[in-house]
Every structure is written in structure tokens, then in C-alpha cells.
Amino acid sequence: MVATPEARAAGRKVGIQRADARAIALAPVITDIKASGITTPYTIAAELVRRGIPTARGHRYWGHGQAYKLLKRLDKLEGPNAAGTAHLAW
């Protein structure tokens, strides 16, 4: 059985909502990490590993690409067009 275009679109929407919720949940941790002077995706990923925070899929190790995407998602969520989201001050 092949998923309909509507089902695929609904699945994408759910995935985006989950990723947004995960980013919002990690925002205080990222803010704390950045406040300590750690700012590059590579070093943020290393700090998330050091703190024992699992990735969205439950893995222990973060890659710099995952940290980069998390930072970009947080930037998007805090943007001026993000109605209904809490301001995530860096």
C-alpha cells in the first residue's frame, strides 16, 4: 500500500511539530551553553554529549550537523513571524 499525498503531508506536519517542540524544550539548555561561551555547532554538540542529553532519536552522540540544524530551527522559531512562540533570548 502506498501512502496518499495527503497522508505524506500530514506526516511531514507531525514531524515538523515534533522537531519544533524538541527545539523549544532544549532552548534553555542551548541558552545556558551559549552563555558559557560555547557558540559553534561543533562545540555545542560536544557539550550536549558531555551533559548526557540524547538526540531526538535517543542517541548519545550529537554531530555538529544536528546541532547546526537545532540552532537554525531555534532561530526560525524566535523570528518575528513566529506567532505564538516564546521569545528565546540568546
Steps between C-alpha positions, in 0.01 A plus 500: 500500500629846407434803718285768345640849446272620780637237738858592413424870557339420834806296599734784408289740707520273805876464456546876484285548810705241691828660393373845602389369840837332555684819407285705739566247777876526440501881471587561869789254476631664181465843661702380800766346275531818294518712817807301602676608180443186296356617169600287201287203394796266550564612859128516581465140381793398719344675800165329444684167500691598815172589673349165403215648294386250238420589142139503382538135402649407836863473395776600738722688256409825326656595170579859413239482222229410750602790724505733199148397399380543859645852512340588164163367617521706819589810297195437279272449801611821669469705180254788462255284301481228767163586650419320821854391586689617802792732434822304535762755601860410424 
